[in-house]
């Protein structure tokens, strides 16, 4: 029986080359809480979760003080039981937010460990729906100083030239009027043509339904595939009201955690696409529960970011429509920390053939980005 001998954790602090403004916040760095769950034979499974700017220590402390002691000494095949033990242990402080993200990282690592012990890629270990590739969409369209409609169009055409059949851009930037945003969206549609799906991401931009509708009514003629995170995640009623008011499908859930919150989204018909993120929602264990529940409502899942993990989950779940793919590390820079990158071919992500997740943490990158002020001089904290 593969018993878990140790949990290893560190924080990698990776600054953005230049700060990026979302509709409601600015990001200057990504902080990743990296986890290794090691079996008695030395085999290690990997997991991670993320914070922005300077919040990585919260995730680290949740692993060290709140969760690791419920994992060490356990049979790694007891995945559901370990998940429940961790969840109950942190019930007063967890359920969402940083603690649930830390739980997610450990859960991902346990699944990865078990797949590696079995000598199988994770998607095969989970029970694959497909064995070769999954469709992805090109994700970008951020607001940068000096970036106009022409530069946006060039970016999106590059996605299409790479074979993507769907692309995503940001909308809802502060200080821009509905007319200005509609003109930007029109330029995007003209750049990609009528047959490419165009997703819109508002990043919680709008405070109420009337404000959202001022933009949405102008967006509708450009036939968007979805409008993502129009409101704050807790404002489920307005998500549902917007879904009733527009033919544009509403997508949300990337920073939501726990199947009960997703159940409310589904019951209120507040989203036509769930963007459930395994590094946020409660790990692979909870992601699978949520995705199966959504399929009962006829709702597809298109997981948020982190294609290195989600490519496996998409390959194991027939109801996943697209995996989000960012071709560079300007905004999401996790790829700097790992030794193997996924291959994009004609808009699809090819499934990796190696065991588990198919990558390892790059020791040189950890030495460069590891936060000694958090983990100590050795960067990794080893808990036994």
N, C-alpha and C positions, 0 to 999 in steps of 0.2 A: 504494500500500500504506500503511495507517494505522500509521505508526511511533509508538511511545511516546516523547515528548520529555521528560517529567518525571513524577516521583512527588511528590505533596504530602501532608503528614501533619501532624496536630495531635491534641491530647488535649482533649476537652471534659469538664469536671468538673461534673456536675449533681447537687447534693445532693438527697436525699429530703426532702420537707416534714416528715416525721417518720420516725425509724428504724423498720425492720421486722425482726421476729424470725422467722427460719425455724426449722425443728426443730433445726438444729445450728449456726446462725450468725446474726449480726446484720449487716444492711446499712444503712449511713448515707448512701451516695452511689453513683452510677454514674459510672464513667469510661469514656468512649467514645474509641477510637482511630479517627479519621476519616481516610479516604484518598481522594485524587483522583489518578487516572491520566490524564494529559493527552496527547492526540495532537498531532502537529506542526501541525495546522490549528486548534488551540485547543480542540477538543471535549474535555470531561472526563467520565470515568466515575467513579461514586462507590461506595465500599465502606466498611464499618466493622466493628469487633468491639468487645467490651466487657470491662471488668473491674469489680470492685466495690471500694468504699472508696478505696484509695490505690495501686492497682496499674497505672494507665494508662501510666506511664512505661516499664514492661517491654514493653508492646506497641509503643509509639513507637520504642523503641530497636531492637526486632526489625525493624521496617520500615526504619529509617534505616541500621543497621549490617549487618543480616543479609540483607536481601531486595531492596532497591530497585535495587542495581546489577545484579541479574539480570533486571531488567525494562526499564530505560531503554535505548532504542535498538532494542527488539524490535518486530517486526510484531505488532500486537495480536490478529490472527487466529490466531496461534500459541499458542492457549490451553493446550492439553495440554502442549506443549513448555515453555512458561514455567512452568507448574505443576511439571513435573518438575525443571526447573532450580532453582527455589526450594526444593523439597523436598530435593534432593540437597545443595544448598549449606548447609542448616541441619540436616543429618542428625544431627550429634552433639549438638545442643542442642534440636532440634525434635521432630517426629513427633506431639507432643501439646502441650497447655498453651499458654502465651503465644505461642510462636513459631508454632504452627499457627494460632492465632487471627489473628495478623498476616498470615500467608500467606492466610488466608481473606478478610480484608478486601481485599487486593490482587486476589485472584482475582475476587471479586464486582465490583470496580471495572472490571476488564478486560472481563467479560461486559457490564456496564452500558455501557461505552464502545462496544463493538461494536454493541450494540443501538441506541444513540443514533446512531452513524454510519450505520446502516441505516435510521434513521427509524422504528423499530418498538418497541412495548412489549416488555419483556424476555420475557414469556411467549410472545409470537408469534415472537420471534427464536429462542427455545428449541424451538419446535414445540409449539403449544398442543394440549391435550386438550379444553379448554373455552375459550370466548371471552367469557363475560359475568360469571360469578360463581363463587365457591367457598364451601363451607360453613365456618362458624367455630363455635368454642365460646366461651362467656363464661367468662373465667378470673379468679378472685378468691378469695373465701373465706379471706382472710388472718386471722391472729390480731391483733387490735388491743386495747389496754386498754379495758375497758368494753364490748366487743362481745360480746353474748350471742346466744342462739339466735334471738331475735326479729329482731335486726339482721342476722344471717346470712340468715335467711329472706327479709327484705325485699330484701337485695342480690340473692339468687338469683332472686326473682320479677321483679326489674327486668330481669335477663338474659332470662328467659322472655318478658316483655312486649315486649322488643326483637326477639323472633323466634327467639332461640337455641333449638336443639333439644338442646343439650348444654351443661353447665356444669361448672366444676371448683372444688374447694375444697382447702384445706390440711388435712392430718392429721398426727398424730405429734408434736405440740408437747411439749417437755420439761415434765415435772411433771404431765402429765395421764394419768390411768389409762385402760386399755382401756374400762372402763365409761363414763367421761366422754366419751371420743371417740366411742363408739358412740351415746350420747345426742345428741351434736352432729350426727352423721351422720343419725340418725333425723329430727331437726328439719329438716335440709336436704332430705331426701327428701319429707317432708310438705309442705314449702314449694313444691316444684316439681311434685309429683305423680308418678304411676308411669310416665309416657310420655316423660319427659325423661331423657336420658343424664346420669349423675352420675359425673364423674371425680374421683379422689382423688390428691393429690400429697403424698408423705411427705418429699421432699427429703432422702433418705439417713438417715432417722430411726433405723432399727433396727439393732442390732449383730449379730443372729444370727437364725436361723430360728425358734427357739422364741418369742423375743420378738415377732417379726413375726406369728406365728400367734395369739398372744394377742389381738392387735387384729383380724387378718383374719377370724377365726372370728366375731367380733361384727359385722363389717362385711357379711358375706355376705348376710344377710337383706335388706339395703337395696339389693341388686342393683347394685353399682357397675359402671361401664363399664370402668374399669381402675384399677389401683393403680400409681402412678408412683414411680420411684426408691425402692423400699423399703429398699435397702442402699447402701453405698458403691459407686461405679461399678466398681471393680476386683473386687468380690465377685460375679463372674459365676456361680459355682457356686451360691450361695445364691439368686440370681435364678431360676436353673433349678429349684432345689429348691422354691421357693415356687410357681413356675408349675405344677409337678406336684401341689402340695398343695391348690390352691384353684381354684375355677371362675372367679375374678376374673382377667381378663387382666392380665399384667404389662407395663408400659410403661417404657422407659428409653432412654438414649442422648443426652440433651440436652447433656451435657458430655463426651461421648466424641468421639474424633477418629480419623480414618483408617479405611479400609475393612476393614483386617485385624481390628481390634477388633470391628467390627460383624459380621464374618464369624464370629467366635467366639460372639458373642451368638446368632446365627442357628443355627449348628451345634449349640449346646447347648440350643436351644429355651428360651432364657432370657428372651425377650420376644415377646409377640404383637403389640406395636406399637412401632415405632422412632420416637424423637422427635428425629431427626437435625437438627442446627442448622447451617445453612450458614455462620454467622459463627464457628463453633467447629470443625467437623469437617474443614475443608480447603477451604472455599469452595463455590461452585456446582459446580465441576468434580467435586469429591469427593462432594458431596451427590447428584449424579445417578448416580454409580457405586453408591453405597450403596443408594439407593432402587431402582435396577434390580435389584441383587443381592437385596434383601429381597423383591421381588415374585416372584422365583423360588422363594422359600420360602413364598409365600402370606402374607407379613407386610406389613401396611399401615404407612405412614409418616404421622405426625401431627407436623409440625415444631414445635420449641420456640420460642415467643415470636416477636418481630421480624416481625410480620405484613407490614410494608412490603416486605420481601424475600421472605418465604415465600409470599405470595399469588401471586407469579409462578411459583414452583417448583411449588406445588400445582396451578396451572392447566396446567402442562406435564407432569404425572405422574399417570396414572389411578389409581395405587395410594395416593394421599394421601386420607385420610379427612376430617380436619378441620385447619383452621388455628387456632392459638391467638390469641384476641383479648382484649386488655385495654382496656376502654372509657375508662380515665382514665390519668393519669400519676403516680399516687401511689407506685407501686412500680417500674414500668418506664417511664422518662421520656424515652426517645429522641425521642418526638414533639415535644418542645420544641426540637429541633435542626433540624427540617426544615420546609419551606414548604408542604407539601401533605399532607393526611390522607386515608386511605382512607374510603370511604363504606360504612356497614353498612346493609343493607336486609333485613328479615325474617330476620335471623340469618345472612345471607350477606354476604361481602365482595365488593363490585363491583370488577371488574378495571379498573385505570387505563388511560386511553387515550393518555397521553403517551409519548414515546420513553423507552426504558430503564426504569429503576425507577419513573419517573413523579414523582420529587421531587428537590429540590435542598437542600443545606444552607443554612439561613437565616443570612445574614451577620450580622444583628443578634444572633441567638442565639449564634453562634460568638464574637462580640465580648464577649458577656456571660459565657459559660461557658468560653471557651478558656483553657487553662492556660499562662500566660506563663512560669511557672517550668519548663515542659517545652519548649515550642516556641520560646520567645523572645518578644521584644516584638511581633513580627509574628504570633505564635500559630502560623501555618503554617510548617513547614520545607519548603522547595522543593529537591528533589534533581534534578540534571540530569546 
